[in-house]
Amino acid sequence: MADARTANAIGIVPAPANGELHLLAGQLHVGSGRVRVRTLLGSCVAVTLWAPAKRAGGMCHFLLPSRRHQPGQPLDGRFGEEALHLMVEALRQRGVKPAECEAHLYGGADTMPDKTGIKFNVGERNIEHGWALIEHHGFQLANVDVGDNVPRSVTMDLGTGEVLVRRGAPAGKLAA
């Protein structure tokens, strides 16, 4: 990677031999070719990036918008700001500039609507930070499905850049 902060980064997942990768919270993957990246979201947010001309892209799944980052501390994919930095650096190594990327933003559900009387607004804060990061890096926004109180399953094909989103049942509702 480009600097000492990215050299020991936390959360970067290599491509699997079978081409199927399931990202957990705090993980990210950047690549190309025959890899399908999937994740399941509640209040977390996923950002996908795709550079059509270079046929490369990736996905991150972050839990929180940011943290107080200490000097010398490795970047950590659990935090949106750091996850996007890691993705941008990995794409730059592939010759991709941020302005060449289409971005998708998903997740940020309110997973405990009206249950506790206490609102942490994690999903809402993640969405706001996701929007700000997309704008900051100059990505072209291609699709958004955020908020509400439904979980989402996101799948990205790194061979084509296609992203599929499936919405689940609203939080607090059990399937019959």
C-alpha positions in Angstrom: 0.0 0.0 0.0 1.0 3.7 -0.3 2.1 4.6 3.3 2.8 3.3 6.7 -0.8 3.8 7.8 -2.1 1.5 5.0 0.7 -1.0 5.2 -0.7 -2.7 8.4 -4.3 -1.8 7.7 -7.0 -3.7 9.5 -9.9 -5.2 7.5 -8.5 -5.7 4.0 -9.6 -9.1 2.7 -7.8 -10.9 -0.2 -9.7 -12.5 -3.1 -10.8 -16.1 -2.3 -9.8 -19.0 -4.5 -13.4 -19.8 -5.2 -14.4 -16.3 -6.3 -17.1 -15.9 -3.6 -16.3 -13.4 -0.8 -18.6 -12.5 2.2 -17.5 -9.3 3.9 -18.1 -9.0 7.6 -18.5 -5.7 9.4 -15.2 -3.8 9.2 -13.9 -5.5 6.1 -13.2 -4.4 2.6 -12.0 -5.8 -0.7 -10.7 -4.1 -3.9 -10.0 -6.1 -7.1 -11.2 -7.2 -10.5 -12.2 -10.3 -12.4 -14.3 -13.2 -11.4 -15.0 -12.2 -7.8 -18.4 -11.7 -6.2 -18.4 -9.7 -3.0 -21.4 -9.9 -0.6 -22.4 -8.4 2.7 -25.4 -8.1 5.0 -26.2 -4.7 6.4 -28.2 -3.3 9.3 -27.1 0.1 10.7 -23.7 -0.4 9.0 -23.1 1.1 5.6 -21.5 -0.4 2.5 -19.9 1.7 -0.3 -19.2 0.1 -3.6 -16.8 1.7 -6.1 -16.5 0.7 -9.8 -14.2 2.1 -12.5 -15.8 1.0 -15.8 -12.8 1.9 -17.9 -10.4 -0.1 -15.7 -12.9 -2.8 -14.8 -11.8 -2.6 -11.2 -13.7 -1.8 -8.0 -14.5 -2.9 -4.5 -16.7 -2.8 -1.5 -16.3 -1.8 2.1 -18.6 -2.5 5.0 -18.1 0.0 7.9 -19.6 0.1 11.4 -19.0 3.7 12.4 -18.3 6.9 10.6 -14.9 7.8 12.1 -12.7 7.7 15.2 -10.0 9.7 16.8 -7.0 8.3 14.9 -3.7 8.3 16.7 -0.5 9.0 14.8 1.2 5.7 13.7 -1.9 3.7 14.2 -2.9 1.5 11.2 -6.0 2.4 9.3 -9.1 0.3 10.3 -11.9 -0.7 7.9 -14.4 -0.5 10.7 -14.5 3.2 10.3 -15.9 4.8 7.1 -13.3 7.5 6.7 -10.5 4.9 6.9 -12.2 2.3 4.9 -12.7 4.7 2.0 -9.1 5.9 2.2 -7.9 2.3 2.0 -10.2 1.6 -1.0 -9.0 4.8 -2.8 -5.3 3.8 -2.3 -5.9 0.3 -3.5 -7.6 1.6 -6.6 -4.9 4.1 -7.2 -2.4 1.2 -7.3 -4.5 -0.2 -10.1 -4.2 3.1 -12.0 -7.8 4.3 -11.0 -8.5 7.9 -10.1 -11.4 8.6 -7.7 -13.2 10.7 -10.4 -13.3 7.6 -12.6 -15.4 5.6 -10.0 -19.1 5.1 -9.8 -20.2 4.8 -6.2 -23.2 3.1 -4.5 -24.2 3.8 -1.0 -26.3 1.2 1.0 -27.5 0.5 4.5 -27.8 2.7 7.6 -31.0 1.1 8.8 -32.6 2.0 12.1 -32.4 -1.6 13.5 -34.1 -0.8 16.8 -37.0 1.5 15.9 -38.9 2.7 19.0 -37.8 -0.2 21.1 -35.7 1.4 23.8 -36.6 5.1 23.9 -32.9 5.8 23.4 -31.7 6.8 20.0 -28.0 6.3 19.1 -28.7 7.1 15.4 -25.8 5.0 14.3 -27.3 4.2 10.9 -28.2 7.9 10.3 -24.7 9.0 11.3 -23.2 6.4 9.0 -25.4 7.5 6.1 -24.4 11.2 6.6 -20.7 10.3 6.7 -21.0 8.0 3.6 -22.5 10.9 1.6 -19.8 13.2 2.8 -17.0 10.7 1.9 -18.5 10.2 -1.6 -18.6 14.0 -2.2 -15.1 14.5 -0.7 -13.5 11.9 -3.0 -15.4 13.1 -6.1 -17.0 9.8 -6.9 -19.9 9.7 -9.3 -23.0 8.6 -7.3 -24.8 5.8 -9.2 -27.2 4.4 -6.7 -28.4 4.8 -3.1 -30.6 2.7 -0.8 -30.3 3.9 2.7 -32.2 4.4 6.0 -35.6 2.9 6.8 -35.6 0.0 9.2 -34.8 -2.9 6.9 -31.7 -5.0 6.6 -30.1 -5.2 3.2 -28.0 -7.8 1.3 -25.6 -6.3 -1.2 -23.7 -8.3 -3.8 -21.1 -6.8 -6.2 -19.7 -8.6 -9.3 -16.1 -7.3 -9.8 -16.1 -8.7 -13.3 -18.9 -6.5 -14.5 -19.4 -3.9 -11.7 -23.1 -4.9 -11.3 -24.5 -4.4 -7.8 -27.6 -6.1 -6.5 -29.4 -5.1 -3.4 -32.1 -7.1 -1.6 -34.2 -5.6 1.2 -35.2 -7.8 4.1 -38.2 -7.6 6.5 -38.4 -4.4 8.7 -36.8 -4.6 12.1 -39.1 -5.9 14.7 -41.2 -7.9 12.3 -40.9 -11.7 12.3 -41.5 -13.6 9.1 -44.6 -15.7 9.2 
